[in-house]
Structure formats: C-alpha cells, structure tokens
Amino acid sequence: MLFNSLDFLIFLPIVFAGYWFLFHKDLKVQNAFVLVASYVFYGWWDWRFMGLIFISSLVDFTVGQALYKAEGSGREKYWLWLSLAVNLGLLGFFKYFNFFTESFAYAMNGIGIQVDPFTLNIILPVGISFYTFQTLSYTLDIYFGKIKPTKDPIAFFAFVSFFPQLVAGPIERASNLLPQFQKKRQFDRQLAEDGLKQILWGMFKKVVIADNCAVFVNQYFQQPDAYSASVLLLGLFYFGIQIYCDFSGYSDIAIGTGKLFGFRLSLNFNYPYFATSLADFWRKWHISLTRWLTEYVYYTIVFTKKHLGKRAIVMGIFATFMLSGIWHGAGWHFVVFGAVHTTGLIVEYLTTDIRTKMTARYGWAFKALGYLATLTVVSIGFIFFRAENMQHAMQYFGELCDSSIFQLPNEGRKLIPFCLLFLGIEYIYRNSTYTIQKLKFPIAIRWSIYYVLVLSIFYLQPDQPIDFIYFRF
C-alpha cells in the first residue's frame, strides 16, 4: 500500500479510529490491532510475503528468549548464529541469489571455464532489507547485553511490522521502539497535530517535488546519448533532489503517522545537502541505516582490531560503507556506489589533521571547498545508484565528460527555480526537525501555507503516480 494512494487515504482514518476509540482501553488488544493493521498494510502489496516477516519475527522472538536463558552458558553464539542465518539467509536468497550466481558464472567464464548462470524468477519482497535489520537489532542487543527480551509476543511482532515504517524505514532499534509498545499510550493532541503537519510536508516533497523531478530524470537516464552533457548534469541535479525528497518525504510521512498513534520514531534525515564533508553527509542522510551499520559493523571491527590503530578505523570504514552499497541493491553498480563513498570517507579520515589546519587558516572558504567536494562525490555516487547496471552508469558518466557540459542546458530548465527555492527554504528552516514545523507567521498566513501545500499535492502531481524509490530495497 502506497502512502500517496487512495487506499492509504481510506486505510489510515479507519485504523486511527479503531486504535483510539475501539481498542484504547486494553494495551494488548490495542497492540494486536496495530499488528493486524500492519499485516493488512503489508499484505496489500502481495499477501504471499506476509509469511517471511512472520518467520523473521517468530525466529527472533524465540532466539531472544533462548539467548537470555543461555546467558553465561557459552551457547549464546549458537542462538545468535541461528538468527543471523535465518534472517540473512532469507534476505540473501530473495535479494542476492541471482546476483551471486551470475557473478560466479561471469568469473568462471573469465578464467576460461564455461559456466551458464543459474537464475530464478524471484520477486523481491518490498521492505525486506528494512525489517530484516530491524528485527536483527533485537537479537544483537540482547546478545551484547544492552536490552532484555520481551515476554510479550504481540508487542514484539507489532514492533517488527509497525506499518508506518515497515517498508522503507526509519530502521528502528528495539531499544527505542519496542518499549513504546509495552507502555500505555494516551492521545496527545499536540503530537498528533505535529504529525499531521509532518505528513503534509512529506507528501508535498514526494508528490510535488520528487515526482515532477522524476519525469525529467527518467527521460535523461533512459537515453543519455540523446542529450548534451549540460542537460545530463541537470538531470543528475534533478535526481539528487528527487531521491532526497522521495526518501525523506517517505520518512516524514512515516514519522508523522507514528505520531498520530502516540509513537516517536527516529529522525532519518537532517538536511544532508548542507553537509560540508562526507562523514557529515552520512550523519544526516538515512541516519537510521548509518547508525545501524556503525553500531553493529564499524564499532565491532574497530574494537576487535584496535591493536591495529588507524588501520582498524580504515577497515571499519571500508566494511561499513561497502556493505551500505550492497545493501541498497544486488548489482555491481551498487558495489561501485559503496566504493565511491568508502574511498571518499577513507581519504577524509586520513587527511583529518590537514583539513583541520586548513579550516582554521582559511575559514569559510575552505568549508565552501569541502561542501563542493562533498557534493561532487555524492553526485558521482548517484550516477551508479540511479543507473540500471554498470554499463548504463558508465555510459551516463561518459556522456557527461564532454565539452558541452559548459554550455547552458537547452531544455529541462523550468524546474530549476522551483528546486533552488525549495533548497533555500530548507536552509532557512534547517534547525527544525522538518521544514514547516515551526513557521513563525501569524495563524492566517500559516494556514494559508498549509492550504497551498494541500492544493499543490492534488494539482501539481504528474499524470502517472510514481513509486517510492526505496521500495525496491
């Protein structure tokens, strides 16, 4: 079920009414209602994959209990490996099976051994990368002694499948979201109003900005050899706006919807396009994924290899962001996407002292240079992220390397003022959780802005609805 669909427009008020007016007196009944609603939400896309999320939830709930009982016995690792094997096994099969078999066949053919790739017609379950990491956080935190397992299966299953953030995040840690299912919730009007505003802003970013940019992006990426380099550069600019507004828009809708039900979900974006370094960018972009990988991959490597000094940090960066690349998709262009950011982050780390001295000496000028360098690396990475495969990425990149890049684009310019205006407004309100959270205008002007946003959503959307980009992950 898409947030920007009539189905969800009908679904949300029904669930809201049942949640607060019919099932609010008993916490377990209320959680059970959330669980049923979440499975309906997920099954609306394809009911057959409801079994996968059920299996992941059942395995990790059981493993959580077993880990706690096995504490100090030396058997904890076996239970952890069971959770990892089931969750990563399902993820690996549905998302990476064909990629690995095709890559193996290609490698064998490259050394003269003829191997035909064995592939399956596999449908990728929507959101599997998100809920797999979410449920894994539970068993990992129990294993590391950070939380104790819950004895309430309904609360746990609802935590894993909570519909606002089920299919595209934020990826919630069990220590943050699960306790919210285990305590009585009271309707908070102020929180709900804040949630409605965040939903409105997220929907505006998705439907009006991201989807209109997508029209141009799809056109230019489909036939890069038919356009000048300057037009392709403009297309890359539009894709940067599209993916940000698409994904952060989804996160705003998810977080805002959570507030309607009394839940506080994690911040997932914090104005990343104003970052002055790649490290800063990843602290602001897809924050929940970055934190997950940092906690369970980066710190694990750095602490276990701390005797290696700086090399341990380099190894941690390499593993974390190469994994981030492949997490996004099964293809070598996603591996290269991860490699672009991995290389940039390692260079940043190794030049920390030099950059600190240069910042102290040249101030804002060096920070501006850092901003441009960050934007360049991010943009190069986006080419591989958006492309269909490596050949497509290299074709687009090659067409960009032409002298026509210094000319004014001869088409597609009509969205430039709108995108720049949007970025300017984001910059002004960058200290708010989301842009329209704290508008300092008289009430009549504020409500006029809200009405304009609503009308824009209905009248400025493209003719054909466009799926959220991160549904493919």
Secondary structure, 3 states (H helix, E strand, C coil): CCCCCHHHHHHHHHHHHHHHHHCCCCHHHHHHHHHHHHHHHHHCCCHHHHHHHHHHHHHHHHHHHHHHHCCCCCCHHHHHHHHHHHHHHHHHHHHHHHHHHHHHHHHHHHCCCCCCCCCCCCCCCCCHHHHHHHHHHHHHHHHCCCCCCCCCHHHHHHHHHCHHHCCCCCCCCHHHHHHHHCCCCCCCHHHHHHHHHHHHHHHHHHHHHHHHHHHHHHHHHHCHHHCCHHHHHHHHHHHHHHHHHHHHHHHHHHHHHHHHCCCCCCCCCCCHHHCCCHHHHHHHCCHHHHHHHHHHHHHHHHHHCHHHCHHHHHHHHHHHHHHHHHHHCCCHHHHHHHHHHHHHHHHHHHCHHHHHHHHHHHCHHHHHHHHHHHHHHHHHHHHHHHCCCHHHHHHHHHHHCCHHHHCCCCCCHHHHHHHHHHHHHHHHCCCCCCCCCCCCCCHHHHHHHHHHHHHHHHHCCCCCCCCCHHHHC
